[in-house]
Amino acid sequence: MICLYVSCPLKPGCGDAFIEATRELVAQTRLEPGNISYAVGKEEGSDDTYVFVESWKDAQALDDHGKLPHFTRGMAAIAPLLAGKPTAHKAVVEE
């Protein structure tokens, strides 16, 4: 299983817009066959950092996710809200 924690620094006051911009992405991603879980939330202790917390069946499922139209639309929707480059932390978890 592949787990990701992606931290997204936002421009001040863009949290609500970020959540709205990710709604379709979250809903569609949860329907992908290789997705185990996918959520978006605010990082504790920060008003302007939001995170994606993801679990995938395998590396192929994660790779496929990055090629889908809802992923491309979602990334385009959040791009103007970002204050910097997102930081991804990846773990391979044995079941």
C-alpha angles and dihedrals in degrees: 000000000000119000125192133190110189117188116204119194109210134201110259113283096012098111097102091046090050093053091048092047091053099048097096092040092054095044095048095042092055087060094055112113095232097046118106098175138348127181141160126209147144118279110244113254095020129089094195106038120087128180143210113216111194141174123192134188092233145333092277092058090052092047091049090050091060091057098053124106095237090055092051092048092047094051091048090050095052097040096087090049096056121103092193145350117306116246118222126202115193130194132182107217122197113220 
